[in-house]
Amino acid sequence: MKKLTVLNKSILTALCIALCVVLPMTLHAIPKGGVLFSPMHLPVLLCGLVCGAPFGLVCGILGPLVSSLLTGMPVFGYMPVMMIELGLYGLISGLVMQFLRSGKLVIDLYAALIIAMLGGRVITGILRALIFAGGSYSWSAWAAGYFVSCLPGIIIQLILIPIIYVALERAHLLPVRYAAVSAAAETEAA
């Protein structure tokens, strides 16, 4: 497959926004499922990796907004924080994938995911402390909210997103990132 067109990226972004509505509805059936699994993070991070920074940013902003309007999740008071956090995830993951070319897809994917997850959490934590919580936001609240309580979601994202990306690439639904490496692997397999 050649490069994804703007239309392809727009359709994939719309699909990821739809997943930002459906996944939370499904996982909120589990007690504390939204907090534990962070269901909107997965499609937003995947959108940034696959479609790039601008589309990841749009997905991260519109995902929580559309979900809140249609389902009431997230609640209106928490929605701006989630829009910033998820927008940063989509933006940063897309930027890292655009500029990092290690020669190994797995390294690129994990670097993009980890940098996006850390960057989004740090910047959003700073904004919460300075703006949204008016100085009453503590380090322990930040660590508990962004790392401890959502650890299962972080682990799931770090496992599933690279698997999904590689599967889409191998199914020729995404352009191959490292064509020479991929061609050599297919030659060895034959």
C-alpha positions as CSV (number, residue, x, y, z in Angstrom):
1,M,0.0,0.0,0.0
2,K,1.2,3.5,-0.8
3,K,0.7,6.4,1.5
4,L,-2.6,7.0,3.2
5,T,-4.6,9.8,1.6
6,V,-6.3,12.6,3.5
7,L,-9.6,10.8,2.9
8,N,-8.2,7.6,4.3
9,K,-6.9,9.4,7.4
10,S,-10.2,11.2,7.8
11,I,-12.1,8.0,7.7
12,L,-9.7,6.3,10.2
13,T,-9.9,9.3,12.5
14,A,-13.7,9.1,12.4
15,L,-13.6,5.4,13.2
16,C,-11.3,6.1,16.2
17,I,-13.6,8.9,17.4
18,A,-16.5,6.4,17.2
19,L,-14.3,3.9,19.3
20,C,-13.9,6.7,21.8
21,V,-17.7,6.5,22.3
22,V,-18.2,2.7,22.1
23,L,-15.2,1.5,24.2
24,P,-16.0,3.5,27.3
25,M,-19.7,2.4,27.1
26,T,-18.5,-1.2,27.0
27,L,-15.9,-0.9,29.8
28,H,-18.0,1.2,32.1
29,A,-20.1,-1.9,32.6
30,I,-17.2,-3.1,34.7
31,P,-16.9,-1.3,38.1
32,K,-14.2,1.4,37.8
33,G,-13.6,0.2,34.2
34,G,-13.2,3.7,32.8
35,V,-10.5,4.5,35.4
36,L,-8.7,1.1,35.2
37,F,-8.6,0.7,31.4
38,S,-8.6,4.3,30.1
39,P,-10.7,3.2,27.0
40,M,-10.4,6.4,25.0
41,H,-6.6,6.4,25.2
42,L,-6.3,3.3,22.9
43,P,-8.0,4.7,19.8
44,V,-6.5,8.2,20.2
45,L,-2.9,6.9,20.5
46,L,-3.5,4.5,17.5
47,C,-4.9,7.4,15.5
48,G,-1.9,9.5,16.1
49,L,0.5,6.6,15.2
50,V,-1.4,5.7,12.0
51,C,-2.7,9.0,10.7
52,G,-0.2,11.5,12.1
53,A,-0.2,14.4,14.5
54,P,-3.0,16.6,13.2
55,F,-5.5,13.8,12.9
56,G,-4.4,12.4,16.3
57,L,-4.9,15.8,17.8
58,V,-8.4,16.1,16.3
59,C,-9.3,12.6,17.5
60,G,-8.1,13.4,21.0
61,I,-10.2,16.6,21.2
62,L,-13.3,15.3,19.5
63,G,-13.4,11.8,21.1
64,P,-14.2,13.0,24.6
65,L,-16.5,15.8,23.3
66,V,-18.6,13.5,21.1
67,S,-18.7,10.8,23.9
68,S,-19.8,13.4,26.5
69,L,-22.5,14.7,24.2
70,L,-23.8,11.3,23.3
71,T,-23.4,9.3,26.5
72,G,-22.6,11.8,29.3
73,M,-19.1,10.2,29.7
74,P,-16.9,12.0,30.6
75,V,-18.9,14.3,32.7
76,F,-18.9,17.9,31.5
77,G,-16.6,19.2,34.3
78,Y,-13.9,16.7,33.5
79,M,-14.2,16.9,29.7
80,P,-11.8,19.8,29.1
81,V,-9.0,18.0,31.0
82,M,-9.6,14.9,29.0
83,M,-9.7,16.8,25.7
84,I,-6.3,18.3,26.5
85,E,-4.8,15.1,27.7
86,L,-6.0,13.0,24.8
87,G,-5.3,15.7,22.3
88,L,-1.7,15.7,23.5
89,Y,-1.5,11.9,23.2
90,G,-2.6,12.0,19.6
91,L,-0.4,15.0,18.7
92,I,2.7,13.7,20.4
93,S,2.4,10.1,19.2
94,G,2.0,11.3,15.6
95,L,4.9,13.7,15.9
96,V,7.3,11.0,17.3
97,M,6.3,8.6,14.5
98,Q,6.8,11.3,11.9
99,F,10.3,12.3,13.1
100,L,11.7,9.1,14.7
101,R,13.2,6.7,12.2
102,S,15.2,4.1,14.1
103,G,15.0,1.5,11.4
104,K,12.9,-0.8,13.7
105,L,9.1,-0.5,13.7
106,V,8.8,-1.8,17.3
107,I,11.3,0.8,18.6
108,D,9.4,3.6,16.8
109,L,6.1,2.4,18.2
110,Y,7.2,2.0,21.8
111,A,9.1,5.3,21.7
112,A,6.1,7.1,20.4
113,L,3.7,5.5,22.9
114,I,5.9,6.1,25.9
115,I,6.8,9.6,25.0
116,A,3.1,10.5,24.2
117,M,1.9,8.9,27.4
118,L,4.5,10.6,29.6
119,G,4.3,13.9,27.8
120,G,0.5,14.0,27.9
121,R,0.4,13.1,31.6
122,V,3.1,15.7,32.6
123,I,1.6,18.6,30.6
124,T,-2.0,17.8,31.7
125,G,-0.8,17.5,35.3
126,I,0.9,20.9,35.1
127,L,-2.2,22.4,33.6
128,R,-4.4,20.8,36.3
129,A,-2.2,22.1,39.0
130,L,-2.0,25.6,37.7
131,I,-5.4,26.2,36.0
132,F,-8.0,23.6,36.6
133,A,-7.4,22.8,40.3
134,G,-6.1,26.3,41.2
135,G,-3.0,25.2,43.1
136,S,-4.7,22.4,45.1
137,Y,-3.5,19.6,42.9
138,S,-0.7,17.5,44.6
139,W,2.1,15.2,43.3
140,S,0.4,12.3,45.0
141,A,-2.9,13.0,43.3
142,W,-1.1,13.3,40.0
143,A,0.8,10.0,40.4
144,A,-2.3,8.2,41.6
145,G,-4.5,9.5,38.9
146,Y,-2.2,9.2,36.0
147,F,-0.1,6.1,36.8
148,V,-1.4,4.0,39.7
149,S,-5.1,3.8,39.1
150,C,-4.8,3.4,35.4
151,L,-1.9,1.0,35.3
152,P,-3.9,-1.9,33.8
153,G,-4.9,0.5,30.9
154,I,-1.3,1.5,30.4
155,I,-0.2,-2.1,30.2
156,I,-3.0,-3.0,27.8
157,Q,-2.2,0.0,25.5
158,L,1.5,-1.0,25.5
159,I,0.6,-4.5,24.5
160,L,-2.3,-4.0,22.1
161,I,-1.4,-0.9,20.1
162,P,1.8,-2.3,18.6
163,I,0.1,-5.6,17.9
164,I,-2.8,-3.8,16.1
165,Y,-0.4,-1.5,14.2
166,V,1.8,-4.4,13.0
167,A,-1.3,-6.5,12.1
168,L,-2.7,-3.6,10.0
169,E,0.6,-3.2,8.3
170,R,1.0,-6.9,7.5
171,A,-2.6,-7.0,6.2
172,H,-1.5,-4.1,3.8
173,L,-4.1,-1.8,5.3
174,L,-1.3,0.6,6.3
175,P,1.8,1.6,4.3
176,V,4.9,-0.4,5.3
177,R,7.1,1.8,7.4
178,Y,10.4,0.1,6.5
179,A,9.9,-1.5,3.1
180,A,13.4,-2.9,2.8
181,V,13.2,-4.7,6.1
182,S,9.7,-6.0,5.3
183,A,10.8,-7.3,1.9
184,A,13.8,-9.1,3.4
185,A,11.5,-10.7,6.1
186,E,9.1,-11.9,3.4
187,T,12.0,-13.3,1.3
188,E,13.3,-15.3,4.4
189,A,9.8,-16.6,5.1
190,A,9.4,-17.9,1.6
